Amino acid sequence: MKANIETIAEHLKFARYADAAAGCRQVLKVRPNDPNALHFLGLADWHLGGDAGKCAGLIEQAIKQRPGHAAMH
């Protein structure tokens, strides 16, 4: 499965959080600082019951990459 941000966003939209998280991890292997993948992984992991601090940390990393992008706040 080749992950892309559009597919990951669709997984999140339809509450397929495990699929979204797996896709984010694929993207981050190739592009470790991808802001969308970091943001979406933080959201997906939170919905999966992940550590809130780690999830927030991922979202904070995404915001640092794109501070002016309102959807990441």
N, C-alpha and C positions, 0 to 999 in steps of 0.2 A: 504494500500500500504506500503510495506516494502522498505525503501530506502537503497541503497548502493551506494558506490562511483562510481562504473562502470556505473550504471544507470544514476546517476547525470551527469557524464561526457558525456554520450550519449545525454541527454537532452540539455546540453550546445552546443554540436556539431551541433545539428539540430535546434538551436535557440528556444528551448522550455524553456525559461528562468523562467517562473512562476513555471513550474514543477521542474526545477533544484533547485530553491530557496526553494520550499516546501520540497524537499528531503533533502536538506542541513539542514533545521531547524529540521527535524526528527532526523537526525544523531546527531546534536548538542544537542538535548535533552538527549541523551544517553551518548555521548562523547563530552562534551562541548569544549574541546580543540583540536578536530580533525583538523589537519592542512589542509587536503584536503577539508573538508566541509567548513571551514572558507574561504579558498581561492576561492572555487567555489561559495559560497554565495556572496562574494564580487563582483565577476564577474557578476553573474546573476542579483544581485540587481542593479549594474551599468547599465546593458543593459535594465533593467526595469525602468530606470529613477530615481533610488535612489540617496540619498545624496552622492556626490562624496567623501566627507570626511569620512563618515561612511564606504563606500565601501573600501576605501583605508585603513582604520583602520582594517577592517577584514583581508585584505590581509597582512598587517603588522603583525597581530597576527599570521597568518599562517607561515610567514617567520621566526618569532621568534621561532616557534615550530620546524621548519626544515630549519635552516639557510643555509645549504649546498645544498639544493634542487633547482637547477637552474630554473626549470619550474615555481617556485613560484615568481621569480623576474621579 
